[in-house]
Amino acid sequence: RICSLIGAVACAALFMLYLYVQYRQSEEETQKKATDKVVAAIRANEVTLAGVMKPLLQEHQQEPTSSGMAEPLMPKNSKVRKILEDTLRPFFAYYDRDKNGSIDQIEFQ
């Protein structure tokens, strides 16, 4: 009896882990498909990159600190940052006009 109980609990726990992993993969795939559609729309000149990015950037824009420098737009593990990175990647070289390896807000205008 005890072995059956242990087996049942282990099966239930592993099944819950399986469901969680499948949910996370589905979420990532859905976001990738959405990002791919946005990139395709930008390439087809249906929307501009600035038009897509501006609402996301405004949502996370911060005021400059006392040193005059703004903090990074968002933490590295942010979902919005991942969306920005995935959308910008195909267009990065074009928008990085000063070739410094980063895109400043002024380069979006």
C-alpha angles and dihedrals in degrees: 000000000000092000090053091051092049090048092050093049092047091049092049092048093048091047090053090050090050091052091049093050091048091049092051092048091049091050091051093047092049091051091048091052091050092049091048090054091051092049090049091050091051091049090049090052091240090126134006125244090235090052091054096043101040097077091048092048094046090052090058102031114132133200118252115264123239089274089060093247121116121226117248112288094246142344119280093247095052118125090221091053090053090051090049093048094048092047096044098045096084092047101036099107092050095051097039091081096165091047093227094135095253136076116232123204090251090060090062093061 
